[in-house]
Amino acid sequence: MGNRKRNNPTSSPEVVDDIPDEEKIRLIKSTGLLKDLKESKKGFSEREVKWEDDPFAYGFTFQAFLYTIPLCAVYSVMDILVHRQYNQEILILSLITRVVKVAPICVYTYFTYMDFKL
């Protein structure tokens, strides 16, 4: 009974590689996989971003407004959470007023801390 082998599900089966290397190379060349792989890598490295596709190509003002929108959304969520924490009523008009007051501060902060390239 002690001579029996146990099947261990965690052990990996042995990999049998009985195909000669020359045959592997011939199969790869005949299917064209290596050529396609080289072309895809070449096309990826040489691909250029078009000016129309780059949102940051429009200048610093566009970037400032692009960053201001999510910051205002975070500010409004935090304001709503504070009101809910203290069990106060949330007035949409007052929330919008506070967000509109914060938006220029976000734009100004972006312009203050960005790197100017002269």
Summary of the structure (lengths in Angstrom):
residues: 118
radius of gyration: 30.4
end to end distance: 83.4
largest distance: 83.4
contacts: 195
relative contact order: 0.07
helix: 65%
strand: 0%
